[in-house]
Amino acid sequence: MPSPLTLVTLALTGATSALKVPRQANSSAAYSVKTPPLDTPWTYKVGTNPWPEYPRPQLQRSQWKSLNGIWTYQNATSLDAVNSPPTGQTLANEVLIPSCLESGLSGIQGTNTLYSWFATSFDVPSSFTGGRVLLNFGAIDYEATVFVNGKNATFHRGGYFAFTVDVTDHLQPSGSNELLVFVHDPTDSDPYVIPIGKQTLHPSHIFYTPCSGIWQSVWIESAPSSYITQLDIAAGADGTVNATVTSSGNSTGAVTIAVIDRKTTATVATHKASSNAQTTFSVDAVSLWSPDSPTLYDITVTFGDDEVSSYTGFRTISRGVVNGVERPLLNGEFIFTFGTLDQGFWPDGIYTPPNREAMVYDLQTLKKLGFNSVRKHIKVETALFYQATDELGLLVFQDMPSLRPLQSETFDNCSTATILPNADQQAEFARQLDNLIIQQRPFPSIFTWIVYNEGWGQITSYYPEFGLTERVRQLDPSRLVDSTTGWYDHGAGDYSDNHHYANPQCGSPFYSIQSTAYDPSRIGLQGEFGGIGNNVSIDHLWNVQAAIDTINQTYELDTTLEAWNYRGHRLLGDLLDQTAIWSCSGGIWTQTTDVEGEVNGLLTYDRRILRPDVAQWQTDINLLYVAAASRSNASTTLPSISGYSFTVPTPYPSEYSETMPSWSPNGFEYSATPPPPFVSGSSPTSGSAASAYSPISASATAPSAYFTATSQSSASSTAQPSGYSTFTTLSSWSGEFRSSGYGSATSTGYTASMLSGHGYHSTWA
């Protein structure tokens, strides 16, 4: 079997995916890659036989044929065009499938993509012996009507979900068959409010070029008259397997499920059951799936004359209280989840990666840096993406693609407006949420479902997230639910999720006005933070002036990679504090790559520059896991790792007063023993303060400030303890008290008289 980094490509005997799709008449404009505003190392390696891998690894058949390749395309003028399919006609242009029409890889790079026709032809291989021919689409954005030999075969709505149609009765007795697909993709045009994620017809900074058309793989396969339509398998850490085999027409019949050790190829369990009913059985002495050990087991399922291949991983996802704090659990143990915001955009393919190698490169990069998670941000990927996260060992926080977040024709800033759905649009959102759960739940790496992002499309007259959360749990009780990542949190779901840039505010008693305070009855998660940027030369930028003009909207721009890595080091230190002292259980760093006008990725948009200092980031990320492990074990002292040492005080004193040393333009670091977690009470008066202070040492290293303030008033001078210069007394100050915080540090130190927050001090070597 393949290694985790190799992955399965064309492992199925008898697959005919390499067969080229016959082209239409030569009068169509010939295909070639249109030069995109930015290319990648894979742009010109795609060729005309893209994505040859079997597209659906969780339900594989041996007799199949890829229809990916060169099709023909032309735009249409209205929705009524669907009533007059161009049967037997030659369409105007050749187009690469799968691709987004707006992409350079498509060969079209179109902008008028509201209505489109796609055409190809195919022969049914003589090796297809099953009797039925199934036509499969990985995803079409947004509405698709499919015609086979001029006959309407099916209609599908939803830009992120696969669908299958039995086309046997529409096929010619022999020879070539014509396939036409009419696509309607309104994106965010009025009056549509549909799930689109970050797509917009008017790209601007955090909203990007849309994707229209057939953007995932197309294939046909052979099946018997009664065949498996869906396979749901969930394997727990105790060896229990819950399985449901759904058949065409709900026909009842005998099912045999075999579980195979991928390393030894030995069959470790065989179970017989009936179709269309859940069955449960056990496998002895299983090896568990986790990010550190992503062990997978292969599965074969037979139902009558049908046989499909799949796989699973044995793991259990839950939540529970660990040493007084609500935590996410994997296989019964607290796991600190640390990942990136992964948007899945490509400068050459938009939604469609150039190939599997390119797609997996992003994930391998995250794994190399030490991330154990990825948040798939308001997009649903090809099934091969989730196969890769399963095999690499990356936990997936899967977003439901959001409804239209803003009226882009009127508003440039997403915070100024959100377009709320009417009753029908909300019902469609809920239907597609069902599709998301049902389609993706077989993948063991999916850890958490996310319903709403930052309130986009979230109705405010009532709280729909409660009902949607319960629906998600009905469809998949085996995973956690993050009902509202960011804000507009009314208490639904398993997470108390905060978004804050650039510094985190995770599971802590301090928060900003746009965020919601941490709820200790749920898991504390930093759903987004970081977002620090570093501009690059034009040969690594999305060369569209409108995007370049928005680069300065980045949360923070650092002029050099050294400064960028320093700031990353600081922000990860913030999260480390919140993990070691407070109740932070995970974080999502923004983001995996640059996207168009955003330059805050670990990788540039073309994937040619990796910004992180790899050794530094590996150490910083590992410290998060060490701190979390310490909280699991109720230890108060954490080891020194790569120059970073810290101690968690116990017990926490109820009152503490502390004086900061004076700040110089060069900055300094300091440490206090013992570090005070809380500071409160009256400000010290002249002549009586010295005994209240811990020893403080300062050295001129990297600059840093010392408070995150939400209020400040009545500042005045006061006497200084021996050895220091003038200090300022703050009669009212609330916020965070730590060496890598933010605030108005000046050339004098501070005495805090009413300061809430923590005084956890860190010293970097």
C-alpha positions in Angstrom: 0.0 0.0 0.0 1.2 3.6 -0.5 3.0 5.5 2.1 1.2 8.5 3.7 3.2 11.0 1.5 2.7 9.0 -1.7 -1.1 8.6 -1.4 -3.3 6.5 -3.7 -3.4 7.6 -7.3 -4.2 5.0 -9.9 -4.1 1.9 -7.7 -7.2 0.3 -9.0 -6.7 -2.5 -11.5 -8.8 -2.0 -14.6 -9.1 1.8 -14.3 -9.2 3.5 -17.8 -8.7 7.0 -16.6 -5.8 7.7 -18.9 -8.0 7.5 -22.0 -8.4 10.9 -23.6 -11.8 12.4 -24.1 -12.5 12.8 -27.8 -12.3 16.5 -28.9 -15.1 18.3 -30.7 -14.7 19.6 -34.2 -11.5 21.4 -35.0 -13.4 24.7 -35.7 -13.5 25.3 -32.0 -10.8 27.7 -30.8 -7.9 25.4 -29.7 -7.1 25.1 -26.0 -4.0 26.6 -24.5 -3.3 27.9 -21.0 -4.2 31.6 -20.7 -1.4 33.4 -18.9 -2.7 34.0 -15.4 -1.9 37.1 -13.3 0.5 34.8 -11.4 1.6 31.3 -12.2 2.8 28.4 -10.0 5.5 25.8 -10.5 2.8 23.5 -11.7 0.9 25.8 -14.1 2.5 24.6 -17.3 2.8 20.9 -16.3 -1.0 20.3 -16.2 -1.3 19.2 -19.8 -4.6 18.0 -21.3 -5.2 14.9 -19.1 -5.6 16.7 -15.7 -6.4 15.0 -12.4 -6.1 11.3 -13.6 -6.6 9.9 -10.1 -9.8 8.1 -9.2 -11.8 11.0 -7.7 -13.8 9.4 -4.9 -11.5 7.4 -2.7 -14.2 6.5 -0.1 -16.3 4.6 -2.7 -14.1 3.3 -5.5 -15.0 1.1 -8.4 -12.6 -0.8 -10.5 -14.3 -0.2 -13.9 -14.2 3.5 -14.6 -13.2 6.1 -17.1 -12.2 9.7 -16.6 -13.9 12.3 -18.8 -11.4 15.0 -17.7 -9.6 16.7 -20.5 -10.5 19.0 -23.4 -14.2 19.8 -23.8 -15.8 22.7 -25.7 -17.5 25.7 -24.2 -19.5 28.8 -25.1 -21.4 31.2 -23.0 -25.2 31.6 -23.2 -27.3 34.7 -23.0 -30.0 33.8 -20.4 -31.4 31.1 -18.2 -33.9 30.2 -20.9 -31.0 28.8 -23.0 -31.4 25.6 -21.1 -34.5 24.9 -23.1 -32.6 24.9 -26.3 -29.5 22.7 -25.8 -27.0 23.0 -28.7 -27.2 19.3 -29.6 -24.9 18.2 -32.4 -23.4 21.7 -32.6 -19.8 22.7 -32.3 -19.2 25.1 -29.4 -17.0 28.1 -29.8 -14.0 27.3 -27.6 -12.0 24.4 -26.2 -11.8 24.4 -22.4 -10.0 22.2 -19.9 -12.1 20.2 -17.5 -11.9 20.4 -14.6 -11.3 24.1 -14.2 -12.9 27.4 -13.3 -13.9 29.4 -16.3 -12.3 32.4 -14.7 -8.9 30.7 -14.4 -5.9 30.7 -16.8 -5.8 26.9 -16.7 -9.3 26.8 -18.2 -8.0 28.4 -21.4 -11.0 30.8 -21.2 -10.2 33.2 -18.3 -13.7 34.5 -18.7 -15.5 37.3 -17.0 -19.0 36.7 -18.5 -19.7 33.4 -16.8 -23.3 33.7 -15.7 -24.7 31.2 -18.2 -22.5 28.6 -19.9 -22.6 25.5 -22.1 -20.1 22.7 -21.9 -19.8 19.7 -24.3 -17.9 16.5 -24.8 -18.4 13.0 -26.2 -17.5 9.6 -24.8 -17.6 6.0 -25.6 -18.5 3.3 -23.0 -15.5 1.0 -22.7 -16.1 -2.6 -23.6 -14.6 -3.5 -20.2 -17.8 -2.1 -18.6 -19.6 -5.3 -17.7 -21.9 -4.2 -14.9 -24.9 -3.4 -17.0 -25.4 0.2 -15.7 -23.3 3.3 -16.5 -23.1 6.0 -13.8 -22.0 9.5 -14.7 -20.3 11.4 -11.8 -19.5 15.0 -11.3 -17.2 16.1 -8.4 -18.6 19.6 -8.3 -20.2 22.2 -10.6 -20.7 25.8 -9.6 -23.6 26.5 -9.2 -26.6 25.0 -11.0 -26.2 22.3 -13.6 -28.5 20.7 -16.1 -27.1 17.6 -17.7 -28.1 16.3 -21.2 -27.0 13.0 -22.6 -27.6 12.5 -26.3 -30.1 15.4 -26.2 -32.1 14.0 -23.3 -32.3 15.8 -19.9 -30.6 13.4 -17.5 -30.6 15.5 -14.3 -30.5 18.8 -12.5 -28.2 19.7 -9.6 -27.9 22.8 -7.4 -24.9 23.6 -5.1 -21.4 24.5 -6.1 -19.5 22.3 -3.7 -21.1 18.9 -3.8 -20.7 15.7 -5.9 -23.6 14.1 -7.7 -24.2 10.9 -9.7 -26.8 10.0 -12.4 -27.5 6.7 -14.0 -27.4 7.5 -17.7 -27.7 3.9 -19.0 -31.1 4.5 -20.6 -29.9 7.6 -22.4 -26.9 6.0 -24.1 -26.5 5.0 -27.7 -26.4 1.2 -28.3 -22.8 1.6 -29.5 -20.4 4.4 -30.5 -20.1 7.9 -29.2 -22.4 9.7 -26.8 -22.8 13.4 -26.6 -22.7 15.0 -23.1 -23.9 18.6 -22.7 -24.0 20.6 -19.4 -25.7 23.9 -18.9 -24.4 25.9 -16.0 -25.9 28.9 -14.2 -23.6 30.6 -11.7 -25.0 33.9 -10.3 -22.2 34.2 -7.6 -23.2 37.4 -5.6 -25.3 39.1 -8.2 -28.6 40.5 -7.2 -31.0 39.1 -6.0 -29.2 35.8 -5.3 -28.1 34.8 -1.8 -26.4 31.4 -2.1 -23.4 29.6 -0.5 -20.4 31.1 -2.2 -17.7 31.5 0.4 -15.1 34.1 -0.6 -16.2 34.4 -4.2 -17.4 37.7 -5.6 -17.9 39.3 -9.0 -16.1 42.4 -7.6 -12.9 41.1 -6.0 -11.5 43.3 -3.2 -8.9 42.3 -0.6 -10.5 39.5 1.4 -13.0 38.5 -1.4 -11.7 36.9 -4.5 -12.1 35.9 -8.1 -15.1 33.6 -8.5 -15.2 30.1 -9.9 -17.8 29.1 -12.4 -18.4 25.8 -14.2 -17.2 22.2 -13.9 -14.3 22.7 -11.4 -13.9 19.1 -10.2 -13.5 15.8 -12.0 -16.0 14.0 -14.3 -16.1 10.3 -14.8 -18.2 7.3 -15.7 -18.2 3.9 -14.1 -19.8 0.5 -14.5 -22.2 -0.9 -11.9 -24.6 -3.8 -11.7 -28.4 -3.3 -11.8 -28.5 -3.0 -8.0 -25.5 -1.1 -6.7 -24.1 0.8 -3.7 -24.9 4.5 -3.7 -23.4 5.5 -0.4 -21.0 4.0 2.2 -20.9 5.4 5.7 -18.3 4.0 8.0 -17.3 5.4 11.4 -14.6 3.5 13.4 -14.0 4.3 17.0 -11.0 4.1 19.2 -12.4 1.0 21.0 -12.4 -0.9 17.7 -16.2 -0.5 17.1 -17.3 0.0 13.5 -20.7 1.5 12.7 -21.5 1.1 9.0 -24.4 1.8 6.7 -24.4 0.6 3.1 -27.1 2.4 1.0 -28.2 0.8 -2.2 -29.9 2.0 -5.3 -33.7 1.9 -5.0 -33.3 1.1 -1.3 -33.1 -2.6 -2.4 -32.4 -4.9 0.5 -29.7 -7.5 0.2 -26.8 -9.1 1.9 -23.7 -7.0 2.5 -20.2 -8.2 3.4 -17.7 -5.8 4.9 -14.0 -6.7 5.1 -11.4 -4.6 7.1 -7.8 -4.9 5.9 -4.6 -3.9 7.6 -3.0 -1.5 5.2 0.5 -2.4 6.3 0.2 -6.2 6.2 -2.7 -6.5 3.7 -4.2 -9.1 6.1 -7.9 -9.1 6.6 -8.5 -8.4 10.3 -12.3 -8.6 10.4 -15.2 -9.7 8.2 -18.8 -8.8 8.9 -22.1 -9.7 7.2 -25.1 -7.5 7.4 -28.0 -6.1 5.3 -28.1 -3.0 3.1 -29.9 0.2 4.1 -29.6 -0.4 7.8 -26.9 0.5 10.3 -24.8 -2.4 11.5 -22.1 -2.5 14.2 -19.2 -4.8 14.7 -15.8 -4.8 16.4 -12.2 -5.2 15.3 -9.6 -6.4 17.8 -6.3 -4.7 18.7 -6.6 -1.8 16.3 -3.9 0.8 15.8 -5.5 4.2 16.4 -5.5 7.2 13.9 -4.1 10.5 15.2 -2.0 13.3 13.7 1.1 11.6 15.1 0.2 8.2 13.8 -2.4 8.4 10.9 -3.0 4.7 10.6 -5.6 3.7 8.1 -7.4 0.5 7.3 -8.6 -0.5 3.9 -12.2 -1.7 3.4 -14.0 -3.7 0.8 -17.7 -4.0 0.6 -19.7 -6.4 -1.5 -23.4 -6.1 -2.2 -24.7 -8.6 -4.7 -22.5 -8.2 -7.8 -21.3 -4.8 -6.7 -17.9 -4.4 -5.0 -16.4 -1.1 -3.8 -13.2 -0.2 -2.0 -12.9 2.3 0.8 -10.9 3.0 4.0 -11.2 4.2 7.5 -9.3 5.2 10.6 -10.1 4.2 14.2 -10.4 7.2 16.4 -12.9 8.8 18.7 -13.7 12.6 18.8 -15.4 14.0 21.9 -15.2 16.8 24.5 -14.7 16.6 28.2 -13.4 18.4 31.3 -9.6 18.0 31.9 -8.3 19.4 35.2 -11.3 21.8 35.4 -11.2 23.0 31.8 -13.5 22.0 28.9 -11.3 20.4 26.2 -11.5 18.7 22.8 -10.6 15.1 23.1 -9.1 12.7 20.5 -9.1 9.0 21.6 -10.0 10.2 25.1 -7.1 12.6 25.5 -6.9 16.4 25.3 -5.5 17.4 22.0 -4.4 21.0 21.3 -5.4 21.7 17.8 -3.2 24.1 15.9 -3.8 24.8 12.2 -4.0 27.4 9.5 -6.8 29.1 7.7 -6.7 27.3 4.4 -8.7 29.0 1.7 -7.9 26.7 -1.2 -7.3 29.4 -3.9 -4.8 29.1 -6.7 -3.6 31.9 -9.0 -3.7 29.6 -12.0 -6.7 27.5 -11.2 -8.8 29.7 -8.7 -10.7 26.8 -7.0 -9.0 24.0 -8.9 -5.4 23.2 -7.9 -3.2 22.5 -10.9 -2.8 18.9 -9.9 -2.7 16.6 -6.8 1.0 17.2 -6.3 0.4 20.9 -5.9 -2.5 20.4 -3.6 -0.6 18.0 -1.3 2.4 20.4 -1.3 0.5 22.9 0.8 -0.5 20.2 3.3 3.0 18.7 3.5 4.3 22.2 4.2 1.9 22.6 7.1 2.9 19.2 8.5 6.6 20.0 8.2 6.1 23.2 10.2 4.4 21.3 13.0 0.7 22.1 12.4 -1.6 19.2 13.3 -4.8 20.8 11.9 -6.2 22.8 9.0 -9.3 24.9 8.8 -10.9 24.5 5.4 -12.3 28.0 5.1 -15.7 28.4 3.6 -14.9 26.0 0.7 -15.3 22.3 0.2 -12.4 20.6 -1.6 -12.2 17.6 -3.9 -12.4 14.2 -2.0 -8.7 13.7 -2.8 -7.9 16.7 -0.4 -9.5 14.9 2.5 -7.8 11.6 1.5 -4.5 13.5 1.8 -5.4 14.9 5.3 -6.4 11.4 6.3 -3.0 10.0 5.2 -0.8 12.9 6.4 -2.5 13.2 9.8 -4.1 16.7 9.7 -7.3 17.3 11.7 -9.8 19.3 9.5 -12.1 22.0 10.8 -14.6 22.1 7.9 -16.5 25.2 7.2 -19.9 25.3 5.6 -19.5 27.7 2.6 -21.1 31.0 3.7 -23.9 32.8 2.1 -23.3 36.0 0.3 -21.4 38.1 2.9 -21.8 41.6 1.4 -23.4 43.6 -1.3 -20.1 44.2 -3.2 -21.6 46.5 -5.7 -22.2 49.0 -2.9 -19.9 48.2 0.0 -16.1 47.7 -0.1 -15.8 46.6 3.5 -17.4 43.3 4.6 -18.0 44.8 8.1 -20.5 47.4 6.7 -23.2 45.1 5.5 -24.3 41.5 5.3 -27.1 40.3 3.1 -29.4 38.1 5.1 -31.3 35.2 3.5 -35.1 35.0 3.1 -36.9 31.9 4.2 -36.3 30.0 0.9 -32.7 30.9 0.8 -32.2 29.8 4.5 -33.9 26.5 3.7 -31.5 26.0 0.8 -28.5 26.8 3.0 -29.7 24.2 5.5 -30.2 21.6 2.6 -26.6 22.2 1.4 -25.3 22.0 5.0 -26.9 18.5 5.1 -25.1 17.7 1.8 -21.8 18.8 3.3 -22.1 16.5 6.4 -23.3 13.5 4.4 -20.7 13.8 1.7 -17.7 14.5 4.0 -18.4 12.5 7.1 -16.6 9.3 6.0 -13.2 11.0 6.2 -11.6 10.3 9.6 -9.5 13.5 9.6 -12.6 15.7 9.8 -12.6 16.8 13.4 -15.1 19.7 13.7 -18.0 21.1 11.6 -18.3 24.9 11.4 -21.7 26.3 10.5 -21.3 30.1 10.4 -18.2 32.3 9.8 -18.2 35.8 11.4 -22.0 36.1 11.0 -22.0 36.0 7.2 -25.6 35.1 6.2 -26.4 34.4 9.9 -30.0 35.6 10.5 -30.2 38.0 13.5 -34.0 38.0 14.1 -33.6 34.6 15.6 -30.7 32.3 16.2 -30.7 29.7 13.4 -27.4 28.2 14.6 -29.1 26.3 17.4 -31.4 24.4 15.1 -28.6 23.9 12.5 -26.2 22.6 15.2 -28.7 20.0 16.3 -29.2 19.0 12.7 -25.5 18.5 12.2 -25.4 16.4 15.4 -28.2 14.2 14.1 -26.4 13.6 10.9 -23.0 13.1 12.5 -23.0 12.7 16.3 -19.3 11.6 16.2 -17.8 15.1 15.8 -17.7 18.5 17.4 -19.6 21.5 16.1 -18.3 25.1 16.0 -21.6 26.9 15.5 -20.4 30.4 15.1 -16.7 31.0 14.5 -15.7 34.6 15.1 -18.7 36.4 16.7 -22.5 36.6 16.9 -22.1 33.7 19.4 -25.2 33.0 21.4 -24.0 29.8 23.1 -24.6 27.1 20.5 -22.2 24.4 19.8 -19.1 23.0 21.4 -16.7 26.0 21.1 -16.3 29.4 22.5 -14.5 30.7 19.4 -12.8 34.1 19.1 -11.3 35.9 16.1 -8.8 38.6 16.9 -6.0 40.1 14.8 -3.1 40.1 15.1 -2.7 38.9 18.7 -4.9 36.0 20.1 -7.4 36.2 22.9 -8.0 32.5 23.4 -9.8 31.0 26.4 -8.9 34.1 28.4 -10.7 36.6 30.6 -9.8 39.5 28.3 -11.4 40.1 24.9 -12.1 43.0 22.4 -15.3 44.8 21.8 -15.9 43.0 18.5 -15.5 39.5 20.1 -17.4 37.5 22.6 -16.0 36.8 26.1 -14.8 33.3 26.7 -17.5 30.9 27.8 -15.9 28.3 30.2 -18.7 25.9 29.6 -17.4 25.3 26.1 -14.0 24.7 24.4 -11.8 27.9 24.1 -10.7 28.2 20.5 -8.8 31.0 18.7 -10.7 30.6 15.4 -8.5 33.1 13.6 -5.5 35.2 14.6 -2.1 36.2 13.1 -2.7 37.6 9.7 0.6 39.4 9.7 1.8 40.3 6.2 5.0 40.7 4.2 4.9 42.3 0.8 6.9 40.7 -1.9 8.2 41.6 -5.4 5.7 41.8 -8.3 6.8 38.5 -9.7 5.3 36.8 -6.6 2.1 39.0 -6.5 -1.3 38.6 -8.1 -0.6 41.1 -10.8 -4.0 42.8 -10.8 -3.9 46.5 -9.9 -7.2 46.4 -7.9 -5.7 43.6 -5.7 -2.3 45.4 -5.3 -4.1 48.5 -4.2 -5.6 46.6 -1.3 -2.4 45.2 0.1 -2.2 48.0 2.7 -5.4 46.7 4.1 -3.5 43.8 5.6 -3.8 43.6 9.4 -0.1 44.3 9.7 2.7 44.5 7.2 6.3 43.7 8.1 9.0 45.0 5.9 11.4 42.1 6.1 11.1 38.3 6.6 13.2 38.8 9.7 10.6 41.2 11.1 7.8 38.9 10.0 9.3 35.9 11.8 9.9 38.0 14.9 6.3 39.1 15.0 5.1 35.5 14.4 7.4 34.4 17.2 5.7 37.0 19.5 2.2 36.1 18.5 2.8 32.4 19.0 4.2 33.4 22.4 0.9 35.1 23.2 -1.0 31.9 22.3 1.5 29.9 24.4 0.7 32.0 27.5 -3.0 31.6 26.9 -2.5 27.8 26.7 -0.2 27.6 29.7 -2.2 29.8 32.0 -5.7 30.2 30.7 -8.0 27.8 28.9 -6.9 28.0 25.2 -7.4 24.6 23.5 -6.4 25.5 20.0 -5.8 28.2 17.4 -6.0 28.8 13.6 -3.3 31.0 12.1 -4.2 33.2 9.2 -3.2 31.8 6.7 -1.7 29.0 4.6 -1.0 31.1 1.5 -1.4 34.6 0.2 -4.6 35.1 -1.8 -4.8 37.8 -4.5 -4.5 41.1 -2.5 -3.7 39.4 0.8 0.0 38.9 1.5 -0.2 37.3 4.9 0.4 33.6 4.0 3.0 31.3 5.2 3.5 30.7 1.5 3.3 33.3 -1.2 0.3 32.9 -3.6 2.6 31.2 -6.2 3.9 28.8 -3.5 7.5 29.8 -4.4 8.4 31.6 -1.1 8.0 30.0 2.3 8.1 32.9 4.8 8.6 31.0 8.2 12.0 30.3 9.7 11.3 26.6 9.7 13.3 25.8 12.8 11.9 28.7 14.8 8.3 27.9 13.9 8.8 24.2 14.6 10.0 25.1 18.1 7.3 27.7 18.7 4.5 25.3 17.6 5.9 22.4 19.6 5.9 24.6 22.7 2.1 24.9 22.3 1.7 21.1 22.5 4.1 20.9 25.4 2.1 23.6 27.3 -1.1 21.8 26.5 0.3 18.5 27.7 1.3 20.2 31.0 -2.2 21.3 31.5 -3.4 17.8 30.9 -1.1 16.4 33.5 -1.8 19.2 36.0 1.9 20.1 36.1 2.8 23.6 37.0 6.3 23.6 35.6 7.1 23.2 31.9 10.6 22.2 30.5 13.0 24.6 28.8 12.9 24.0 25.1 15.1 25.8 22.6 15.8 28.8 24.8 12.3 29.3 26.2 11.6 28.6 29.8 8.5 29.4 31.9 6.8 28.4 35.1 3.1 28.4 35.8 2.6 29.7 39.4 0.5 27.8 41.9 -1.4 28.8 43.8 -2.5 32.0 42.1 -2.2 34.9 44.6 -5.3 37.0 44.8 -3.5 40.3 44.9 -0.2 41.4 43.5 1.5 44.7 42.6 4.2 45.0 40.0 6.4 47.7 38.6 7.7 47.7 35.0 11.2 48.8 34.3 11.7 51.8 32.1 11.5 51.3 28.4 14.1 52.4 25.9 13.8 52.8 22.1 15.8 49.5 21.9 13.2 47.7 24.1 13.9 45.1 26.6 12.8 41.8 28.0 12.0 41.2 31.7 11.2 38.4 34.0 9.6 38.4 37.5 9.8 35.7 40.1 7.2 34.6 40.9 5.2 35.8 37.9 1.9 37.3 39.0 -1.2 36.0 37.3 -3.5 38.7 38.7 -2.9 42.3 39.8 -5.5 44.4 41.6 -5.9 46.8 44.5 -4.8 50.3 45.3 -1.8 51.9 43.7 1.3 52.1 45.9 2.1 55.5 47.3 5.3 57.3 47.5 7.8 55.7 49.8 5.9 52.5 50.4 6.0 50.7 47.2 9.4 49.1 47.0 8.5 46.0 49.1 5.6 45.2 46.8 7.8 44.6 43.8 9.5 41.4 42.6 13.0 41.5 41.3 13.0 42.5 37.6 15.9 42.2 35.2 16.0 43.9 31.9 18.2 43.5 28.8 18.2 45.4 25.6 16.9 42.9 23.1 13.8 43.0 20.8 11.4 45.7 21.6 8.1 44.9 23.3 5.2 46.6 25.1 3.4 45.6 28.2 -0.3 46.1 28.3 -3.3 45.5 26.2 -5.5 48.3 27.5 -9.2 48.7 27.2 -9.4 51.8 29.4 -7.0 54.3 30.9 -7.6 57.4 33.0 -6.2 59.8 35.5 -2.4 59.4 35.0 -0.1 61.2 37.3 3.5 61.0 38.5 4.5 59.3 41.7 7.6 58.4 43.6 9.8 55.6 42.2 11.2 52.7 44.1 14.9 52.8 44.5 16.8 52.0 41.3 14.3 53.3 38.8 13.4 56.6 37.1 10.1 58.3 37.0 7.0 56.1 36.9 3.4 56.9 36.0 0.4 55.8 38.1 -2.7 54.6 36.2 -5.7 54.8 38.4 -7.8 52.6 36.0 -6.4 50.1 33.6 -7.8 46.8 32.4 -6.3 44.4 30.0 -3.4 42.0 29.5 -0.2 42.3 31.6 2.6 40.5 29.8 5.8 41.0 28.0 4.6 40.3 24.5 1.4 42.3 24.7 0.5 45.5 23.1 -0.1 49.0 24.4 1.2 52.5 24.9 4.7 51.8 26.2 6.7 55.1 26.5 10.0 56.1 27.8 8.8 55.7 31.4 7.7 52.6 33.3 4.2 52.0 34.8 2.7 51.2 38.1 -0.7 49.6 37.6 -3.2 50.4 40.3 -6.3 48.7 39.0 -5.1 46.2 36.4 -7.1 43.1 35.5 -5.5 40.4 33.4 -2.5 38.2 33.9 1.1 39.0 34.7 2.7 36.0 33.2 6.3 36.9 32.2 8.4 35.2 29.7 12.1 35.4 28.9 13.5 34.5 25.5 17.2 33.5 25.3 
